[in-house]
Amino acid sequence: MTDRYAVIGHPVAHSKSPRIHTAFARETGEDLVYDLLPAPLDGFDAVVRTFRAAGGRGLNVTVPFKLAAFALANEVTDRAREAGAVNTLRFDGAHALGDNTDGAGLVGDIRRRLGIELAGKSVLLLGAGGAARGVVGPLLQERPAALLIVNRTVAKAHALARQFEARGPVRAGAYADLTGRAFDVVINATSASLSGDALPLPAGLYAPGALAYDMVYGDVPTPFLAAARAGGAATVADGLGMLVAQAAESFLLWRGVWPDTRPVIEALRP
């Protein structure tokens, strides 16, 4: 019997996940189907129950249900617990394992596809919301020389840094603190690119050979990446690679097989 998987969200019609996982299955020879699973805002648990009763083996979870998925899981991984959210569910009978693959997807894309090691690097993380929270732990696991979290609401940046201070050299600050400093890796985890807003970043932010990475992706360079290229970043990348890499992490959790992400990313580019 073909195993069933899906992405659940509200809305979910725009999701690229079916294309990604169908390509992974074709590449690896895994027998599965992957669908869209829309759910009403107040109906997450009921839709998941129906999916599981029909033999569903796993779900990717997108907005706004990542907290509901965390609550539904019988067990969560350490990285899901740190993130405080679940974006992947694996069902084994009555057991539901919750995971969060966002941070691993970011790190995996930077290391595997872009060929950039984070160990010993100075890293700047812009933003302190849910997207940032999901990647701090995996970033620190790569042993950077320093990780600075900057946010418009500075108290949120400090709270996030305190949560992870036992894990590595993480600090917090304001955008004004960036003047005169340069970083090897700058990651945008804010929603500014979604709204087309520019971030208040000073000149000279990018060290020689620096990477600028936007967790948002689109058909054209985001304002953050356009400014980074003009500001001296040697490499710029949007979040499409992260999207595919976190999907690969989910596929590994479900099937025990790591798919090749590069051809899928190339196929998704307009």
Secondary structure by P-SEA (a helix, b strand, c coil): cbbbbbbbcccccccaaaaaaaaaaaaacccbbbbbbbbccccaaaaaaaaaaacccbbbbccccaaaaaaacccccaaaaaaccccbbbbcccbbbbbbaaaaaaaaaaccccccccccbbbbbccccaaaaacaaaaaaacccbbbbbccaaaaaaaaaaacccccbbbbbcccccccccccbbbbccccccccccccccccccccbbbbbbccccccccaaaaaaaaacccccccaaaaaaaaaaaaaaacccccccaaaaaaaacc
